[in-house]
Amino acid sequence: MEGMRSLEKPKVIFVLGGPGAGKGTQCSKIVERFQFEHLSAGDLLRAERAREGSEYGALIDEYIRNGKIVPVEVTCSLLENAMKKSANNRFLVDGFPRNQDNLDGWNRQMSDKVDFQFVLFFDCPEEVCVDRCLTRGQSGSGRSDDNIESLKKRIETYNNDSMPIIKYFEKMGKVEKIDAKYNADDIFTKVEKIFCESGFQ
């Protein structure tokens, strides 16, 4: 069986959406319903940064401390390693590619190694995102970046950097857009329909 799996390229879905669009909640539901593995680029970087004996740890630490984006080669390598280590063959890649550099790096390093399905794009009005993040901050999400100033910055960065990525995939007919202003269950009903229509059971 193991030999069989390695012949089949892993199926990859990119999950994109601004801060507070509800990506995390929906990813959990997709994992549960469709047996995907959820890979968050940010989580992988944080885990690698903390891992004893990591070849990338110090580098990642320096970039994160200086508020800079970690080189895309590192992120792609971590994503690739996580896919290789997994017994799963269906992956949600969350929060990546978040800018043109990410996309170029992915296309150079990874695009021929995976069976790319589509981008699941959670489209959410700014005021809804801000409300959700502030509520999350008040209820003690422990995320230091859930305050209004840094939030607005994150949303602005997101709009400037990530929207061109959405447009790129839209041109290829590879974006499944979800209106993310509704409640989580209503949103998941739409997500579920998309996955079923794409052949996932």
Number of C-alpha atoms within 10 A of each C-alpha: 5 7 7 7 12 11 8 12 14 19 17 21 21 19 25 26 27 24 21 26 25 22 20 15 12 19 22 14 17 19 15 11 13 14 16 21 22 18 21 18 19 14 12 15 21 15 13 19 20 15 12 9 10 13 11 16 17 14 14 23 17 13 13 15 8 9 9 10 14 17 14 18 16 15 23 21 14 18 19 15 11 15 19 13 8 11 11 14 19 21 23 21 21 23 20 23 24 23 19 15 15 21 19 14 18 19 13 12 15 18 14 11 13 16 16 17 14 19 23 24 20 23 17 19 14 18 12 15 23 21 13 17 23 18 15 16 17 13 9 11 13 10 11 9 15 23 16 14 9 12 18 17 12 16 19 14 15 18 16 13 16 23 17 15 19 22 13 14 14 15 9 9 11 17 21 17 18 18 14 22 19 14 9 14 12 12 17 19 10 13 21 18 11 16 16 11 10 11 7 14 10
